[in-house]
């Protein structure tokens, strides 16, 4: 298989498996998505979805959020982890939204990256899922699968994002990054990985990855 054929196989398989793509984080608008994505750093979507209703019951817009103290925010979001940093980030970005943007989340990636506690990945998720602007946020699942499939060298997420944007058509980026995340969770996890269920890696996977899998299987 050529690289182009491998890319086409991955895309067609993902489209068959996930014709309708659920968005992992519950939200109702760009602001609540931004907060949910910020909270999801080094946490699980399931846990974030349990905590955001509690937070949004008190404040689901930046004007109400800055009426809470950083300590109050921290107390609510504590179960998602990294609460000292995340509570300061939520308060700080809400304050900046009110003072600079009349409470409206900007659509531009570069502007979003200026907010406290908002990195490139968080900003990419927001422009993609809230505004439909093509972006390719790379999380641990995408980073792992792009390497397993031989589509990137696995050095870092910056390189993985560049390779993904080069290989995949821009018009499917927003769907594809979510499809890869769901596939990684269901069929190609980091732990408890069963290659027999992972049809994409089994068919097009990097030779080194497949060799290591079978070698480790023999030694178990």
C-alpha positions in Angstrom: 0.0 0.0 0.0 1.2 3.5 -0.8 1.0 6.3 1.8 -2.0 7.8 0.0 -3.8 4.4 -0.1 -3.1 4.0 3.7 -4.5 7.4 4.4 -7.6 6.7 2.2 -8.1 3.3 4.0 -8.0 5.0 7.4 -10.4 7.7 6.4 -12.9 5.3 4.8 -12.8 2.9 7.8 -13.4 5.8 10.3 -16.3 7.2 8.2 -18.0 3.7 8.2 -17.5 3.3 11.9 -18.5 6.8 12.9 -20.9 8.3 10.4 -22.4 10.4 13.2 -19.8 11.8 15.5 -20.7 12.6 19.1 -18.9 15.6 20.6 -17.2 14.2 23.8 -17.7 17.3 26.0 -21.2 18.5 26.9 -21.7 22.2 26.2 -24.3 24.6 24.9 -22.3 27.4 23.4 -18.7 28.5 22.7 -18.1 29.7 26.2 -19.2 26.5 27.9 -17.2 24.5 25.4 -14.1 26.6 26.2 -14.5 26.0 29.9 -15.1 22.2 29.4 -12.1 21.8 27.2 -9.9 23.7 29.7 -11.1 21.4 32.4 -10.4 18.3 30.4 -6.6 18.7 30.5 -5.2 15.6 32.2 -8.7 14.5 33.1 -11.4 12.4 31.5 -14.4 13.6 29.5 -16.7 11.6 31.7 -15.4 13.3 34.8 -15.6 16.7 33.2 -19.2 16.1 32.1 -20.1 15.2 35.7 -18.6 18.5 37.0 -19.6 21.1 34.4 -23.3 21.0 35.2 -22.5 21.9 38.8 -20.3 24.8 37.7 -22.7 26.0 34.9 -25.6 25.9 37.3 -23.8 28.8 39.2 -22.2 30.4 36.1 -22.6 29.5 32.5 -21.4 32.8 31.1 -18.3 35.0 31.8 -20.3 37.8 33.6 -21.7 35.3 36.2 -18.3 33.5 36.4 -16.4 36.6 37.6 -19.0 37.0 40.3 -17.6 33.8 41.8 -14.2 33.8 43.5 -11.3 31.7 42.3 -11.7 29.7 45.5 -15.4 29.0 44.8 -14.6 27.9 41.3 -11.8 25.7 42.6 -14.1 24.0 45.1 -16.5 23.0 42.4 -13.9 21.8 39.9 -11.6 20.0 42.3 -12.6 16.5 41.2 -11.2 17.1 37.6 -7.7 17.7 39.0 -5.2 20.6 38.6 -7.9 22.8 40.2 -5.6 25.6 41.4 -4.4 26.3 37.9 -7.7 25.7 36.1 -9.8 27.8 38.6 -7.4 30.8 38.0 -7.6 30.2 34.3 -11.4 30.1 34.2 -11.6 33.3 36.3 -8.9 35.0 34.3 -10.3 34.2 30.8 -13.8 35.1 31.9 -12.5 38.5 33.1 -10.7 39.0 29.8 -13.8 38.1 27.8 -15.9 40.6 29.7 -13.3 43.4 29.6 -12.0 42.9 26.0 -14.7 41.0 24.1 -18.0 42.0 25.6 -18.4 38.4 26.9 -18.2 36.9 23.4 -15.7 34.1 22.7 -13.6 35.1 19.6 -13.3 32.8 16.7 -9.7 33.4 15.9 -7.2 30.8 17.0 -4.5 33.4 17.8 -6.8 35.4 20.0 -8.0 32.4 21.9 -4.4 31.4 22.6 -3.9 34.7 24.4 -6.3 33.7 27.2 -5.0 32.4 30.5 -4.8 28.5 30.6 -5.7 28.2 26.9 -3.1 26.5 24.9 -3.0 25.6 21.2 -4.9 22.4 21.6 -7.8 23.9 23.6 -8.0 26.8 21.1 -8.1 24.4 18.2 -10.9 22.4 19.7 -13.0 25.5 20.3 -12.6 26.9 16.7 -13.3 23.4 15.3 -16.3 22.3 17.4 -17.9 25.7 18.3 -17.3 27.6 15.1 -16.8 24.9 12.4 -13.4 26.4 11.4 -11.0 23.7 10.1 -8.5 22.7 12.8 -6.8 19.5 13.9 -6.3 19.4 17.7 -4.0 16.6 18.6 -4.6 14.7 21.9 -2.9 11.6 23.2 -5.1 9.3 21.2 -4.4 11.0 17.9 -0.7 11.3 18.7 -0.6 7.5 19.4 -2.6 6.4 16.4 -0.8 8.7 13.9 2.4 7.0 15.0 1.0 3.5 15.0 -0.3 4.1 11.5 3.1 5.3 10.3 1.7 8.8 9.5 4.1 10.7 11.8 7.4 10.0 13.5 5.9 10.5 17.0 8.5 13.1 18.1 5.9 15.6 19.5 2.3 16.7 19.1 3.4 19.8 17.1 4.9 17.5 14.4 1.9 15.2 14.6 -0.5 18.1 13.9 1.7 19.3 10.9 1.7 15.8 9.5 -2.1 15.3 10.0 -2.8 18.6 8.2 -0.5 17.7 5.4 -2.0 14.2 4.9 -5.7 14.7 5.4 -8.1 16.9 3.3 -8.9 20.2 5.2 -12.6 19.8 4.7 -12.7 16.7 6.9 -10.3 17.7 9.7 -13.1 18.6 12.1 -14.9 15.3 11.8 -11.7 13.3 11.4 -10.0 14.4 14.6 -13.0 13.3 16.6 -13.3 10.0 14.7 -9.7 9.2 15.5 -10.3 10.0 19.2 -13.3 7.7 19.4 -11.4 5.0 17.4 -8.4 5.3 19.7 -10.6 4.8 22.8 -12.6 1.9 21.5 -10.2 -0.1 19.3 -6.6 1.1 19.7 -6.0 2.1 23.4 -2.6 2.6 25.0 -3.3 -0.2 27.5 -5.2 -3.5 27.0 -4.7 -3.1 23.2 -6.0 -6.0 21.1 -4.7 -5.8 17.6 -7.3 -8.2 16.3 -10.0 -5.7 17.0 -7.9 -2.8 15.6 -8.5 -3.2 11.9 -6.8 0.0 10.9 -3.5 -0.7 12.6 -3.6 -4.3 11.7 -4.0 -3.4 8.0 -1.7 -0.4 7.6 0.3 -0.2 10.9 3.9 0.7 11.1 6.0 -2.5 10.8 8.0 -1.7 14.0 4.7 -1.3 16.0 3.3 -4.6 14.7 6.5 -6.5 15.3 6.7 -5.2 18.8 3.1 -6.1 19.5 3.6 -9.7 18.3 6.9 -10.0 20.2 5.4 -8.8 23.4 2.4 -11.1 22.9 4.8 -14.1 22.7 6.6 -13.2 25.9 3.4 -12.8 27.9 
